[in-house]
Amino acid sequence: MVSGNGTDDFGFAALPGGSRWSGSFYNIGYSGYWWSAAEGDASRAWGRSMYYNYDNVDRYYFDKTDLFSLRCLQDSADLR
């Protein structure tokens, strides 16, 4: 794992879990990829990525056969 993965200033402990494309795993410990809720079509959807050594978040259009992380959130109405 690479040191310098940043802080959790916004309550999203985004760890660099890498991704899986074309049957192989990539960038474990260096980058994180997450699916968004925005579907493109039957075979593609939007996702986000972050790298340990960049301070930005990128948006990409990915094939749904790629394997990325998910962030599960509980609806605040469920907390009542």
C-alpha positions as CSV (number, residue, x, y, z in Angstrom):
1,M,0.0,0.0,0.0
2,V,1.2,3.5,-0.8
3,S,1.5,6.0,2.0
4,G,-0.1,9.5,1.6
5,N,-3.6,8.4,0.9
6,G,-5.0,11.6,2.3
7,T,-7.5,12.4,5.0
8,D,-11.2,11.7,5.6
9,D,-12.4,15.4,5.9
10,F,-15.8,14.6,4.3
11,G,-16.7,11.3,6.0
12,F,-15.9,9.2,3.0
13,A,-13.1,6.8,3.9
14,A,-12.2,6.1,0.2
15,L,-9.5,3.4,0.3
16,P,-7.6,2.6,-2.9
17,G,-9.1,-0.8,-3.7
18,G,-8.2,-0.7,-7.4
19,S,-10.4,-2.2,-10.1
20,R,-10.9,-5.2,-12.3
21,W,-11.0,-4.9,-16.1
22,S,-10.7,-7.6,-18.7
23,G,-10.2,-10.3,-16.1
24,S,-7.3,-8.7,-14.2
25,F,-7.0,-6.5,-11.1
26,Y,-5.2,-3.1,-11.4
27,N,-3.9,-0.4,-9.1
28,I,-4.7,-2.0,-5.8
29,G,-3.3,0.4,-3.2
30,Y,-2.9,3.2,-5.7
31,S,-6.4,4.1,-6.9
32,G,-10.1,3.6,-6.1
33,Y,-13.0,3.3,-8.5
34,W,-16.7,3.6,-7.6
35,W,-19.9,3.2,-9.5
36,S,-22.3,6.1,-9.5
37,A,-26.1,5.8,-9.6
38,A,-26.1,7.2,-13.2
39,E,-26.7,4.5,-15.7
40,G,-25.8,5.2,-19.3
41,D,-27.4,2.4,-21.2
42,A,-27.8,-1.4,-21.0
43,S,-24.0,-2.0,-21.1
44,R,-22.3,1.1,-19.7
45,A,-22.6,3.3,-16.6
46,W,-20.9,6.3,-15.0
47,G,-18.2,5.9,-12.3
48,R,-15.7,8.0,-10.3
49,S,-12.1,7.4,-9.7
50,M,-9.4,8.8,-7.3
51,Y,-5.7,8.2,-7.2
52,Y,-3.5,8.4,-4.1
53,N,-1.2,11.0,-5.6
54,Y,-3.9,13.4,-7.1
55,D,-6.3,15.7,-5.3
56,N,-9.1,15.5,-7.9
57,V,-11.9,13.1,-8.6
58,D,-12.4,11.9,-12.2
59,R,-15.7,10.8,-13.9
60,Y,-15.6,8.1,-16.5
61,Y,-18.1,6.1,-18.6
62,F,-17.4,2.4,-17.9
63,D,-18.5,-1.0,-19.2
64,K,-20.8,-2.7,-16.6
65,T,-18.6,-5.8,-16.7
66,D,-15.8,-3.9,-15.0
67,L,-15.6,-4.5,-11.2
68,F,-15.5,-1.4,-8.9
69,S,-16.3,-0.6,-5.3
70,L,-19.7,0.6,-4.1
71,R,-20.4,3.1,-1.3
72,C,-23.6,2.2,0.5
73,L,-25.6,5.0,2.2
74,Q,-28.5,4.7,4.5
75,D,-31.4,7.0,3.8
76,S,-31.8,9.5,6.6
77,A,-35.5,8.7,6.8
78,D,-34.5,5.1,7.8
79,L,-32.8,6.6,10.9
80,R,-36.1,7.8,12.5
